[in-house]
Structures are given as C-alpha cells and as structure tokens.
Amino acid sequence: MSMIGTQLEGPGVWAGPDIDWMKEGLHVLSDAELKEIDLALKHLLTLGEVDFPDITPQAFPLDKVGDLMRDLPVRLRTGRGFLMLRGLPREKYSDDDMTRIYFGLGSYLGRPMTQSYLGDLLGHVMDVSDYEPKSRGYRKGGGQLMHTDSCDIIGLMCLKSAVSGGESRIASALAVHNAMAEKYPELLGLLARGLHLKRTDEDGRRATRTFSKDRVPFFHEENGEVTCYLPTGYARLAEKSNQVPFSPEESEALYRVRKVAASPELYLDMGFKEGDIQFLNNRMMVHGRTDYEDSPELENRRHLLRLWFEVPSWPAMPQAQVFHTAEDRRLWSQYRQPLIELPSIHYKKLLEGSLAKMVD
C-alpha cells in the first residue's frame, strides 16, 4: 500500500503550536565551543586568502563542535528536521569572518551546492531589488511564501536582523502532506503526480533548460520513505508563463498546498538574532519568512547568508524530484569568481553596478 495519502507518523511530523523549539531545536554554543570556533578561524586565516571551496575540516579544525556538526545530518533526518545554533558573538567578527566561520562549520555537514547562474556557493538573502530589478525571490524584500529549496540541507546565518519582523517561518512538509490527505485527497494526488516547474530566465539561459522536462512530484515515495519537495515559486512561474498550461485542478492544487503550508495550525515562527545559524532538512520541511521593516541603507539591511548542502551519507534524492541537475550546477559554476561570496565583495559589486547605471 502506498504511503502517500495516508497519515504519516514520526518525529518529523509536527504542528508548530505543539513545538517548543527552544527546547527541541536550539543549541546555545558554550564558551568552550566558542573558543574552538575562534581558534579554527585563526588557523584558517594563517593559510592566507583561502577560497570557499577550499575551506574544509582540515582548514577549519574543530573538536567537539566538529562532532556536533558531523552528527547534525542524522539529527535532522531522524528528528524534528531543524536546529538553530545560537551564541556566536556577532560584534567580535567582521562580516567576512562570520562568513568564513559559517563555511567552516558547514564543511562538516556535506558538500556546498551552487545556487544560481552566478555560480555562487553562498546566497546573500537580502533586499537588493533597487540594485537588481530582476532579482530572484530571496533577493527581494517583504515576506516570502512557504517553499523548499533544491538541496538536502539548507543553512541560514543571520548577519543583520531587520528593524522589525522578518522571522523565519517553518513547517513540517510531512504534516502538510497529512493535512492535504485529510482535506484535499484528490489534489494531493495531483501533487504526487507532479507539476511543471520554471526557473527564472537568467538561471534557465545558463543551464540545460528553463522548464522542467517532466512534471516534478511534490510528494514522492521510494524505498518506504516519503520525500517532500515543494518548489512553489518555480511552479507558480510555470503556471504564470502559460507555456506549459496548468489545468484548473493543478492550479487549485498549487493554491491549496501553499495555503495549507502557511496555515497557523502548522507553521512555527523562529526569531533570528544576529549570529544565529538555522539548519533545515529540506526533504521534510518548508520554510518562508514573515514581512519585515528594513533599513534604507544597504549596509544596515536585513542580511542572511544561505548555504545549500548535499549530504553524501543520505540516500540520493529521488531522481523524479531533481530539478537542478548536476549538469545545471556545472554550467552555473563556470561563472563563479574567486571569493565572490565574501560580503565585502558582494557590497562592492552592488555599489559598482549602481554607479555604472548612473553614469549610463
């Protein structure tokens, strides 16, 4: 009997109002752990200007914190699916050194994945729509609808918090499945069959294709496990394009799953403090953010750093749910420039682009 359409059970099936995330999903770094991280950063800096693909556990040596990070994929896969690390002294480190620490910690989790046509291994999640009018959703301000990303684990570090709002909103995608099975079983069947997806035009031009070749299932069962992939933004782009017309039932299924994922009965809001790092199991979670008030100055805007990880110890993502293929990422990676992920370089390029437009 197929598990899809039944009521799934397990630690990864939960409702936000029932979760005390500060007890179940928060790790406050101890003084000893902070000292380890500081020594690892100092060691990394002795090696010179190390580019991010070369930040490895050998270049960023950790002891107990290394064990914590190595064990994290198991915790995320068998537990609630999320963890927040808290306690990094944000005021002690520059933006660039915070990014190096983040990469160093992440090197114990798995392989960082290319995220866009820029070839970037780290995404800067902030509102730069006044500098980049054609930005993807994570480069724009305001709230963000619930979705999953194209990776095994997503990490988000808070460099700069918003003036107000901008909380991380998460939910169990397995619980979303259960709610759809109970309330909209026929629409769940359409989501399990899959919807067509569309990349942004710039991502598509530098990859193998803009549209998915086949329908991509939001819920897929393989080897006795249900894997969730809810790329609601990409599905909405495909629907709006009308190049792969959605049936009325498919449009209704997309609308309903977005509404269910964002329902107060399911979601959990986690406030981001500067220096916090959140890790999510992207195969069983959906995430978004609440609306927020931002600063007008670029350097003071809400700013998160995003990493996507592939975890070699996990079973491979079901092939039917792979939208960004290895070949797509290879094509994107050709456009990466050394150290492009450093915040100092990121700010510099944004300002240079703005000045160039003024001259033009």
Salt bridges, closest charged atoms under 4 A:
GLU24 OE1 - ARG80 NE 2.70
GLU33 OE1 - HIS27 NE2 3.15
ASP38 OD2 - LYS42 NZ 3.19
ASP38 OD1 - LYS92 NZ 3.50
GLU49 OE1 - ARG100 NH2 2.98
ASP51 OD1 - ARG336 NH2 2.74
ASP67 OD1 - ARG70 NH1 3.29
ASP95 OD1 - ARG90 NH2 2.21
ASP97 OD1 - ARG100 NH1 2.73
ASP130 OD2 - ARG301 NH2 2.79
GLU132 OE2 - ARG139 NH2 3.04
ASP149 OD1 - HIS147 NE2 3.21
ASP149 OD2 - HIS287 NE2 3.71
ASP149 OD2 - ARG306 NH1 3.57
ASP152 OD1 - ARG283 NH2 2.82
ASP201 OD1 - LYS198 NZ 2.84
GLU202 OE1 - ARG205 NH2 2.59
GLU202 OE2 - ARG206 NE 3.51
ASP203 OD2 - ARG136 NH1 2.64
GLU222 OE1 - HIS220 NE2 3.26
GLU225 OE2 - ARG77 NH1 2.99
GLU239 OE1 - ARG236 NH1 2.77
GLU250 OE2 - ARG193 NH2 2.92
GLU250 OE2 - ARG215 NE 3.12
GLU252 OE2 - ARG256 NE 2.78
ASP269 OD1 - ARG169 NE 2.73
ASP276 OD2 - ARG86 NH2 2.69
GLU310 OE1 - ARG111 NH2 3.50
GLU327 OE2 - ARG330 NH2 2.79
ASP328 OD2 - ARG199 NH2 2.45
GLU341 OE2 - ARG336 NE 2.86
